[in-house]
Amino acid sequence: MPTQKPRYTVIVDEELLKEIDDFRFENRYPSRSAATLELIRIGIEQLKKEKEAASSNQQPTDL
């Protein structure tokens, strides 16, 4: 059954592919695509948290 979701291709080196596959098997994802999507989600969420923490740590300067 074809999907209506957008698709795109990512080219990675052997080392990164091994890391993705290791993550996949350690976490029992059914496919490389599912593992890659989860890694992307984790990365985006981490970036949001870091950005939020950085903005809350900035204090206004007294002039």
N, C-alpha and C positions, 0 to 999 in steps of 0.2 A: 504494500500500500504506500504510494508516494506521499511525501509530506509537503505541506504548503509553506513550511518555514523557509526563510532565506538560507542560502548556503554560501560558504566561501571556503577557500583552500588556504591552509597554513603550511608553510614549509619549515621544517625544523631539522636540526642536525641530529646525528645518532645519539649523542649524549642526552639531549633533551627528550628525545623519543623514548629512551630507556627510562628516564625519570617518570615520564607520563605513564608508561606501561607498568612500572613498579607501583606507582600510586594506584593505578587501575586494579592490579591484582591484590594489593594489600587491602584495598577498600571494597573489593568485590563488585566493581562496576561492570555492567554487562558488555560494554564496548569501550573502545578507545575514545570515541566521540563523547560518550557520557562522562568519562573521566576528565577529558579536556574541558568540557563545559563546566564541570564542578570546580576545576582548578581556576578557570576564568572567573567564576562567581566568587570564589574565595579571595582571589586577588583583588577584584573590584571592591568587595566589602572591606578588605583590609585597607585599601587606599582611602576609602571613605572615612574609616575610623581614624586613620592617621591625619587626614585633612581636618577632621572635626577636632581632634586633640590639639593639633597645631594652632587652630584658630581660637580655641578656648584657653590655650596657654599664653596667648599674646595679650599683654596688658597694655592699656593706653599709656602713652608717655606723658608725663607732666611737663608742660611748657612754662 
